[in-house]
Amino acid sequence: MIDYAELNQFLYEGKAKKVVEIVQQALDDGIPVSEVLSEGLIAGMAVLGEDFKHNILYVPEVLIAARAMKSGLNALKPYLSEEDKKDKKGVIVIGTVKGDLHDIGKNLVSMMSEGAGYEVYDLGVDQSFEQYYEAAVKYKADIIGMSALLTTTMPYMKTVIDKFKESDLPNMKFVVGGAPINKEFADEIGADGYGADAASTVEVLNRLMAAV
């Protein structure tokens, strides 16, 4: 019998090997993949997200825990059925905008979103409209996530949003974030949501997907 509290604790502490061991044992015991995912990994990441939001944990600790979650998720992936995949919350394409090479915040959002049950495609840094657009079409994205750390690259977020509105995907949703970004700027450029930090971004994604 799997002890989800123990799995959650190992995840919280970033003990990737232990997380994978328990996940594999659960699968060997015939426990449904969807249950291991929701009760073990997603529930653990939810606690982590709350503590991060309330400054109980900080970025380095969350990154370590998120990597442990990723290891557990990778162990689960070969067992995911088409039915399990249908249960995903939504498809997110995320990247740091053109001209900007910073990625720590983006990486954290990617990992925590995946841990929350989203299918995430992280394009990396220095992403142009064309790259976001191609990925949105290829992966049938519900939401585009854009990050920027440099004030000089912030305006490119508006460029991407405007070009999408002129494209054949005018109803694409956008969530933006990064140190110099605030809600006022997000509203000004026509974004649908603003993530102040990784945990808040997951809440924004949930809100947007609930409205679909």
C-alpha positions as CSV (number, residue, x, y, z in Angstrom):
1,M,0.0,0.0,0.0
2,I,1.4,3.4,-1.0
3,D,1.9,6.0,1.7
4,Y,1.0,9.2,-0.1
5,A,2.0,11.3,2.9
6,E,5.5,9.8,2.7
7,L,5.6,10.4,-1.1
8,N,4.5,14.0,-0.6
9,Q,7.2,14.5,2.0
10,F,10.0,13.1,-0.1
11,L,8.7,15.3,-3.0
12,Y,8.7,18.4,-0.7
13,E,12.3,17.6,0.4
14,G,13.4,17.2,-3.2
15,K,14.5,13.5,-2.7
16,A,14.1,12.5,-6.4
17,K,15.4,8.9,-5.9
18,K,12.9,8.2,-3.1
19,V,10.1,9.8,-5.2
20,V,10.9,7.5,-8.2
21,E,11.2,4.4,-5.9
22,I,7.7,5.0,-4.4
23,V,6.1,5.8,-7.7
24,Q,7.6,2.7,-9.3
25,Q,6.5,0.5,-6.4
26,A,3.0,1.9,-6.7
27,L,2.9,1.1,-10.4
28,D,4.2,-2.4,-9.7
29,D,1.4,-2.9,-7.2
30,G,-1.1,-2.0,-9.8
31,I,-2.3,1.3,-8.4
32,P,-3.9,3.4,-11.1
33,V,-1.6,5.9,-12.7
34,S,-4.1,8.7,-12.4
35,E,-4.3,8.1,-8.6
36,V,-0.5,8.2,-8.2
37,L,-0.3,11.4,-10.3
38,S,-3.1,13.2,-8.4
39,E,-2.6,12.0,-4.8
40,G,1.2,11.7,-5.0
41,L,2.7,14.3,-7.3
42,I,0.0,16.9,-7.8
43,A,-1.0,17.0,-4.2
44,G,2.6,17.3,-3.1
45,M,3.2,20.2,-5.5
46,A,0.1,22.0,-4.3
47,V,1.5,22.0,-0.7
48,L,4.9,23.2,-2.1
49,G,3.2,26.0,-4.1
50,E,1.3,27.3,-1.0
51,D,4.5,27.3,1.1
52,F,6.4,29.1,-1.7
53,K,3.6,31.7,-2.0
54,H,3.8,32.4,1.8
55,N,7.6,32.6,1.8
56,I,8.1,29.4,3.8
57,L,10.1,28.0,1.0
58,Y,12.4,29.9,-1.5
59,V,13.4,29.5,-5.1
60,P,16.4,27.1,-4.6
61,E,14.3,24.7,-2.4
62,V,11.4,24.8,-4.8
63,L,13.6,24.1,-7.8
64,I,15.0,21.0,-6.1
65,A,11.5,19.8,-5.2
66,A,10.2,20.5,-8.7
67,R,13.1,18.5,-10.2
68,A,12.1,15.6,-7.9
69,M,8.5,15.9,-9.1
70,K,9.8,15.9,-12.7
71,S,11.6,12.6,-12.0
72,G,8.4,11.1,-10.6
73,L,6.5,12.3,-13.6
74,N,9.0,10.8,-16.0
75,A,8.6,7.5,-14.2
76,L,4.8,7.7,-14.7
77,K,4.8,8.9,-18.3
78,P,5.2,5.5,-20.0
79,Y,2.2,4.2,-18.1
80,L,-0.1,7.1,-19.0
81,S,-3.0,5.9,-21.2
82,E,-4.8,8.0,-23.7
83,E,-7.6,8.3,-21.2
84,D,-5.2,9.7,-18.5
85,K,-3.8,12.2,-21.0
86,K,-7.4,13.4,-21.7
87,D,-7.7,14.3,-18.1
88,K,-4.9,16.9,-18.3
89,K,-6.0,20.4,-17.3
90,G,-4.7,22.1,-20.5
91,V,-1.8,22.6,-22.8
92,I,0.7,25.4,-22.1
93,V,3.4,26.7,-24.4
94,I,5.9,28.8,-22.5
95,G,9.1,30.6,-23.2
96,T,11.2,33.7,-22.5
97,V,10.7,36.4,-25.1
98,K,13.0,37.4,-27.9
99,G,16.1,39.1,-26.8
100,D,16.0,37.8,-23.3
101,L,18.1,34.8,-22.0
102,H,16.9,34.6,-18.4
103,D,15.1,31.4,-17.5
104,I,15.0,30.5,-13.8
105,G,11.5,31.9,-13.2
106,K,10.2,30.4,-16.4
107,N,11.7,27.0,-15.5
108,L,10.0,27.1,-12.1
109,V,6.7,28.0,-13.7
110,S,7.1,25.1,-16.2
111,M,7.8,22.5,-13.6
112,M,5.1,23.7,-11.2
113,S,2.5,23.8,-14.0
114,E,3.4,20.3,-15.1
115,G,3.2,19.2,-11.4
116,A,-0.3,20.8,-11.3
117,G,-1.5,18.6,-14.1
118,Y,-0.8,20.7,-17.2
119,E,0.9,19.5,-20.4
120,V,3.8,21.9,-20.7
121,Y,6.0,22.7,-23.7
122,D,8.9,24.8,-22.7
123,L,10.5,26.5,-25.7
124,G,13.4,27.9,-23.8
125,V,14.7,31.5,-24.2
126,D,14.9,34.2,-26.9
127,Q,11.5,33.2,-28.5
128,S,10.0,35.0,-31.4
129,F,6.3,35.3,-32.3
130,E,6.9,32.7,-35.1
131,Q,8.3,30.2,-32.6
132,Y,5.4,30.7,-30.2
133,Y,2.9,30.4,-33.1
134,E,4.4,27.3,-34.6
135,A,4.4,25.6,-31.1
136,A,0.8,26.7,-30.5
137,V,-0.3,25.1,-33.7
138,K,1.8,22.0,-33.2
139,Y,0.8,21.2,-29.7
140,K,-2.8,22.7,-29.8
141,A,-2.0,25.1,-27.0
142,D,-4.7,26.6,-24.8
143,I,-2.4,29.2,-23.2
144,I,0.9,30.9,-24.2
145,G,3.2,31.8,-21.2
146,M,5.7,34.6,-21.8
147,S,8.5,35.6,-19.4
148,A,10.9,38.6,-19.4
149,L,13.5,39.9,-17.0
150,L,14.9,42.8,-19.0
151,T,12.8,45.9,-19.3
152,T,14.0,46.3,-22.9
153,T,12.4,43.0,-23.9
154,M,9.0,43.6,-22.2
155,P,7.5,45.4,-25.2
156,Y,8.0,42.3,-27.3
157,M,5.2,40.6,-25.3
158,K,2.8,43.1,-26.8
159,T,4.1,42.3,-30.2
160,V,3.5,38.6,-29.8
161,I,-0.1,39.2,-28.5
162,D,-0.9,41.7,-31.3
163,K,0.4,39.3,-34.0
164,F,-1.6,36.4,-32.6
165,K,-4.7,38.6,-32.7
166,E,-4.0,39.2,-36.4
167,S,-3.4,35.5,-37.0
168,D,-5.8,32.5,-37.4
169,L,-5.5,32.0,-33.6
170,P,-7.0,35.3,-32.4
171,N,-8.5,33.8,-29.3
172,M,-5.3,32.4,-27.8
173,K,-4.9,33.2,-24.0
174,F,-1.7,34.8,-22.7
175,V,-0.1,34.8,-19.2
176,V,2.9,37.0,-18.6
177,G,5.4,37.2,-15.8
178,G,8.9,38.2,-14.8
179,A,10.6,40.5,-12.3
180,P,9.8,43.9,-14.0
181,I,6.2,42.8,-15.0
182,N,3.2,43.9,-13.0
183,K,-0.6,43.5,-13.4
184,E,-1.0,47.0,-14.9
185,F,1.5,46.2,-17.7
186,A,-0.2,42.8,-18.3
187,D,-3.6,44.6,-18.7
188,E,-2.1,47.3,-20.8
189,I,-0.6,44.8,-23.4
190,G,-3.8,42.7,-23.5
191,A,-2.6,39.7,-21.6
192,D,-5.3,37.5,-20.0
193,G,-3.3,36.9,-16.8
194,Y,-0.3,37.9,-14.8
195,G,1.8,35.6,-12.6
196,A,3.6,37.3,-9.8
197,D,5.4,34.0,-9.0
198,A,5.3,30.3,-10.0
199,A,2.5,29.4,-7.5
200,S,0.4,32.4,-8.4
201,T,0.9,31.6,-12.1
202,V,-0.6,28.1,-11.6
203,E,-3.6,29.7,-9.9
204,V,-4.0,32.0,-12.9
205,L,-3.8,29.1,-15.3
206,N,-6.5,27.3,-13.3
207,R,-8.7,30.3,-13.4
208,L,-8.3,30.8,-17.2
209,M,-8.9,27.1,-18.0
210,A,-12.0,27.0,-15.7
211,A,-13.5,29.8,-17.8
212,V,-13.0,27.9,-21.1
